[in-house]
Amino acid sequence: MPDILQVAKDCERFGAQGITVHPRPDQRHIRFDDLPALKKIVTTEFNIEGYPSEDFIDMVCDVKPHQVTLVPDPPGALTSNAGWDTISNEQWLISVIEKFQQEGIRVSLFVDPVAEMVIGAKKCKADRIEFYTGPYAHDFTTNKELAIKDYVHAAGIASKLGIGVNAGHDLNLDNLRYFKDNLPNLLEVSIGHALICDALYLGLKNTIQLYLKELSL
């Protein structure tokens, strides 16, 4: 409980424009055997994120989601708390990304808002980047102009390079609008923990509608 398939259907029915899951080796969140069933019922965009171990690569290639987001959180990591070093991992990431793209899967790399890492993502042949927004959320309440500065600069570089921009981690109803307004090329955001916390008080349908409102023009 809850029924993961029914929740996914309801999230879409309430207005969610995509479903993101992050299967971990210990399966403490989503389970590997949930993925094929989710692929069958998700009617929006299905995004699987995680560390590209051999098992993960095989699983994603079998399921064929619309997008895979590669995150540098190896087995044993508590959560995602940093982006890829796309320079030192370039050759490995190129080989991994090619495997997914050959299956028709769009690839996004989880990165920090650092120019060199964005340029490195382009060299790795990623289709998109996903900004790790933990530092933005942490600094937002004290100095939002400074908190967003590096993201605006890095997003501008991504736009010039022709890389799509996603974002995720610690975005919520307080800081989401400002982030979206300052990154006009932002394509999508993945929000999990904050959305569920809000849903405990506001209900799932109402919460999704509130997040969509923050992302509206």
N, C-alpha and C positions, 0 to 999 in steps of 0.2 A: 504494500500500500504506500502511496497511491498507485493506481493502474497507469503505468508510464505511457501506454499507447493512448488511453483515453485523455490523459493530461495533454499530450501533444496535439491531439485532435481539438481539444477545447481551447488551447492556446491559439491555434490557427483560427478557430471559429470566433474568438474574441478579438482577433486583429493582428496577432503576431505574424511577422513577415518571414519567419524562418525558425528552425529548430536547431540548436547547437547542443552537442553532447561531447563529453570529455571522458572517454573510457580510460581508466588507470589500471595498472597491472594487478592491483589488489581488488579491483572492481567494487570499490567502496561507494561509488556513485552509480553510474550507468554500468550495466553488464554487457559483455561482448555479445551474448546471444539476444540482446534487445535490438541490436543494430539492424539486422535484416528485416525484422518486423517493423521497425520505425521507417525504414526506407520504403516499404510497401504502402504506408499510410500517410506519410508527410506529403502534402500537396504544395507547400511553399518551397523554401530552400532548406536542404538538409546539409549541415556542416558538422563534420567530425574533427575534433581537435585532439592533439596528443603528441607524445614523443615518438619519433619514427623508428621504433625498434622493428626487427624483422617481422614479429608477430603482428604489430600494428600495421605495417605496410601491407602485409598479406590480407589482413582483415578489411582494410579500407578499399583495397583493389577489388576484393570480392563484393563488397556492398555497393561500391560506386556512388558515393554521395555527390552532391553538386560541388562541394568544396571540402578540402581538407586543410586545416590550419595546424602547422607544425610548431610545436612548443618545446623549448629546451628544458623540460622537467623530467629527467631520467627516473627510473624506478627508485623509490625511497624518498623522493621530493614531496614535501607536504602540499605545496601548491605552486602555481606559476608566479615567479617573482622577478623575472628578468627576461629580456629578449635575447635572441640569438646573436652570437658573434658571427656574423655572416662572412667575415674575412677569413678567420682561422678555420672555419668549417665549410669553406666554399666548395671544394671538390666533392666532399661527401654530400652536401645539400644538393648540388647539381645532379648527382646520380639518383638521389631519392626523389627529387622533384620530377625528373624525367619519367620515372616509373609511374607516378600518378598521372602526369599529363598524357602519357601514352594510353591511359585508360579513360581519357576524356574528363578528368577530375581537375577542377581549378585549384591552384595551390596558393595558400597565404602563409607568410612567415611572420611569427610573433617577434617584434623588434622593439627596442627602445627608440625614442625620438632623437637619434643621433645620425647626422648626415652620412657618415661613413658606413653605418649599418644599413641604411636605406639604399645607398649606392651598391653595397655588397649584395643586397637582396636582388637587385636588378641583374647583377652579374651571375647570381645563382639561378636566374631565369624564373623567379617567382612571378606569379600573376598579380599578387597583391601582398601587402603587408598588413599586419594587425598591430597597432600600437599598444604596448603595455601601458595602461593608464593609471596604475597604482600610484606613482609619484604625483601625477596630476591631482588625483583625488585627495591625497595626503596634504598637499600644499594649497588646495583650492580655498579653504576657509581662511587662510592667513594672507594670501596674496594671489588672487586668481589670474592677474595679468602676467605675473612671473611664472605661475604654474603652467600656463598654456603656451608660453613663448617658444619653447623648444619644439613642441608639437606642430605649431604653425609653420615654423621654418622647415622641419622635416617633411611635413605634408606638401609644402611647396616643391621640394626637391622630388618627391615621389610623383607629383603631377607632371613635372618636366620630363621625368624618365618614363612616363606612361605606365606607372604602377598604380593599381587601385589601392584605396586606403580604407581599412577597417579599424575598429578599436574595441578594447574590452579590458575589464578588471576594475572593480570598485566604482564604476559609473553608477549614478543613482539619480533620483528625482531632483536633488539639489544641484548637482554639477553637470548634468547631461546637456541641458539647453545651451549653456555657455560654451561647452566643448563643441557642440554641433555648429553653433553660430560662427565660431572662429575657424572651423575647418570646412570650407564650402565643398571640398572634394570628398568628404566623408561618405562612404557608400553604405556601411552597415556597422552596427554595434551589437556585441554579444553581452547580455546582462542576465545573470543568474541569481546570485546570492541576494543582492539588494531587492530584486523583483519579488523573490519569495518572501523576504522579510516584510516587505510592504503588503504583500497579499495576505499575511496573517491578520492584518488589521483591516485592510480595505477590500479584500476579496480578489481573486485572480482576474476576473473579467475587468473590474474597475481599475486594477493596477496596470494591466496591459494597456488599457485605454489612456491612462495618465502618462505612461511612457511614450506612447505614440504621439500624444499631444505635445510633449517636450521636443519631439523630433520633427514636428510639422513645421511648415513655413510660417 
